[in-house]
Amino acid sequence: MKTEVGEWGGSLIDIDEYYLQELSERDAILDRDPSRLQFLPHMRPAIWDAITTLLPAMAKDYPDTMSFTREDKNCRWRNDLQNLDVQFTVGDDDSLPMGPLRFLGSQIQDDMAFLDKREDALWLDAGIITFAADWSIGFDTGMKFHEIHGPVPRITEERIVSRAEQFLLRLQPGEQYRRTNWTMTIDHRLDTSTETYPQWAHDRSTLAEDPNLPERLHLRVEVQHLVCLPHTGTVLFLIRSYLLPLTDIAKVPAWRENLGHVLAELPDDMAEYKGFIRYRTAASEWLLSS
């Protein structure tokens, strides 16, 4: 995808200058709160399917620092960015340090959610989510796709969730698609999960009067890859979160103007749901006048 200042989206898994920093943050979050990793027992094959799908893709895209080899069920993964060289057996949870899902989460910056297909519906039955935008994997695990998205304004009346679910149910093994999602986050805080709400929610009511608003307020963009895993048919959601402060956005005139107008024109129910209705006017006015 071309942009005013470059391009993005050339690979399934994006590795950038924050790779080690974000993985260290994820590890610390999981140590403090193991509930951020969830999986129902029947999802073990899907997790292994994800490992044998994503690691080869990373080795292909980053051959200077990563490699993956496989003979039958015996695999070897090398990641020079972490000084890691590990051998494991597909399907043997004990052959991987930390277990398969946490191990995979230690190799990519993306959060992961696994959607099982059954009863003509999608079910969130596994995931490792440490950088959530105001939701909880511990609360949502075991819920239907429709139930998870129930609080989002308009999407039920406009049948957005129903159409999205039918699209995902029809994905064929090996197919991949991508979408983006956005909101606003105060300070450079990737972890705005429901569990940490007391740590950051109060800033929403005071930010509009803060002279440091342009430095503190970040556009948060999620690049979500939707992967129908090749062996199990499970839908894997890869959720990669990026943060950029308004001060940086304002350096690109097209971005400054676009975000300023979107913040001003977004319907109140959507601004309330996204959590920035109290300061969106101040942010919009700063962008459009800077």
N, C-alpha and C positions, 0 to 999 in steps of 0.2 A: 504494500500500500504506500503510494507516494504522499508526502505531506509538504508543507511549505518549507520545512527545514531538513528534509531527508526522507527516510522510508522506514517501515516496520513490517513485521509479520513474515519474515522469510523462512521461518522454521516453526515446527510444532512446539518445541521447548526453547524458550528464549533464555539464554544465559548472559547476564550483563555484569557490570562492575560491582553490583551489590550481592553477587552470588553467595559468597562465604558469609557476609554479614547477615543476610536474611535467613540462611539456613541455621546459623548460630542462634538467631532470635527464635526460630521455630523450635529448635531443640530445647531452649530454655522454657518456652511456653508449655511444651509437652511435659517437661519435668515438673512444672508447677501445677499443671492441670491436664492429667491424662485423659479427661473426658473429651478433649478435642480430637481424639482418634477413636473412631467407632467402626465396628463391623459385626454384622450378624454372621453366624457360622457358615451359612450357605454361600457367602460371598468370597470364601477363600479362593476358589478357582478364578474368579474375576480379578482378584488382586494379583494373582500370578500372571494372568493374561495381560494385565497392565504393565507388569515388570518386563515381560518378554516382548512387549510392544514398544515401550518408551525407551528402554536402555539402548536397543539397536538404533532407534531413530536418533538419539543423542550422539551415538558413536558415528553415525553417518554425517551429521551436521557439524560435529566438532572433532574431526579425526586427529587433530594435533594434540588434544588433551584427553580424549576418551576412546575406549575401544571395548567391543563386546564380541565374544566368541561363544559358540554353542556346539556341543556334540551330544545328540540325543537330549537328555535332561540335564547334562552337566554344562554349566555356564561359567564364564570368567568375565568379570567387569573391572575395567581399569579407569580410574578417574584421577588424573594427575593434579587437578585443581585441589583435590583433597588428600593427595598422596595415598590414594586408596587402591588396593589390588585385592579383590575378593573372588573366591570361587564358591559356587552354590549349586544346589540341585533343585530344579523346578518342582514345586509341590512339597518340598521339605522345609517347613517353616523354621526348623532349628538350624538350617544351613546358612541362614542370613542373620547377621547381627541385628538385634532389636526387633526381629520379626519382619515379615515381608512388607506390610503397609508402612510402618515407620521407616524402614530402610528406604523404600521408594521416596518417601517424603523427605529423606535426608539428601536426596540427589537432585531434586528439582525445586525451583522456587514457587511453583504453582501449588495452590490448594487443590484437593481432589475430592470429588463426590461421585459415588457409584450408584447408578440407577438400574435396579433390576426390573425386568419385564415379566409381568405375570398378571393374570386376570384382566387382560386387555388394558393394563395401566402400568405406570411407572412408580417404583417405590425407592425411596432413598434408604438404602440398606447398608451403606459403608461410606467412610470418608475420613480424610485428615484435613481439618480446617483450622488453621491457626491465625489466618488473616481475614476473618469474616467482617463484612460490612453490616454490622448490627443484626446478626442472626446467630443461631447456636446449632452446631451439628449434634450436640448431645440431646437437645430437645427434639430436633427434626428427624433423627434416625428412626426408621420404621414407618414413617409417614408417606402417604401418597403425594405425588407431584401436585395434585390439585390442593391438597391440604396445606402444603408448604407455602404455596403462593396465594392462599386465601386472603391475607391482609393487604395485598397490593391493590391500590385503587384502580377501578375501571376494567381490569383485565378479565374479570368474570363476566361482566355485562357485555364486553366486546368479544368474548370467546377467545381471547388471546391464549390463555392457558390450554384450552381444549385443542386449539390448532397446533400449538407448540408440542403438546404431548403426542398428538397423532403423527406429527412430523418425525419426532424422535422414535416412536414405536416402529416406524417404517424404515428406519436406517438399516442398511445392510452391513454385515460384518466387514470391517476394514474401512468403511466410509468415515470421512472427517469433515466437519464444518466448523465455522467460526462466527462468533458474534461479540459485540462489545456492550458494556453496561457502564453507567457512570453515576457518581454521586459526589458529595463534598465531604472532606474530612478535616478536622481542626488539628493542626500540628502534623508532623511527619509520623503518623501513628498507623501502622498497618493493622494492628490488632484492635479492631473496634467491635469485637464480638459482644453478644449479649452479656456474657460472663464479666466483661470488664466495664460494663455500662457506668457504674458509680465513679470510675476514674476519669471519664471524659464527658459525660452528658451535661454537667453543669456549665461547661464552656459554651454550649449552644445559646444560652440565655444572656451571656455577657459579651460575646465576640463582636457584636455590631458596634459597640462603643469602644472597642480596643483599637488604639492607633496602629498597632502591629498587625491588624487584620490581613493586609496583603501578604505578609511573610508567613503568618500562621495558617491561613486558609489554603487548602490544597484541593485541586481537582483530583478525584480518585477515579481512575479508569480500570475496569476489569476486562481483560481479553480472555474470553472463554472459548476453549476448544471443545467441541462435542465429538467424541470418538466412539464409534461402535466397535467394541473390542472384537478381534477377529475370531477367537475361539469360543467365547461364551456368549457373544451378542449383547453383553451388558453395555449400557451407555455410560461412558466415563466423561465427567465434566472436569476439565482442567480450568482453574480460575487463577489467572495471574493478575495481581494488583499492582498498579503504578500510581505514584503520587507526584504531583507537580504544584508548587506554590503559585499563587496568583502573580507574584512578582516575576516569575519566569514566563508564565503564560502571556503577560503583558508585553514581553519582548518580541512576540510574533503578532503583528497587527491583526491578521485574519483570526487567530485564536482569541485574542483579546476581545475583538468585536463580537465574534460568534458566541462566546461564553457569556459575555455581558448581556446580550439580547436574550439568550436562552434562560438565564436566571431571572430576568425581568418578566418574561412572558410565560413561564411555566405555570400551569394551573395550580391553585393553592393546595388542592388535595394531594397532588404529586409532590409539591415542595414540602408539605407537612410530613408525608410518608418518608421522604428522603432525609428529613431531619434538619433542613436548613431554612425553613420559612422565617425564622426570627432574624436572620442576618443576610438573607439573599438580596434585599434591596441595597444594603450597604455595599455588598460585594459587587453587585451589578453597577452601581453608580461609580465605584472606584475604577472598575474596568473601562467603562465607557467614557470616563473623563481623564484617564491617565494617558 
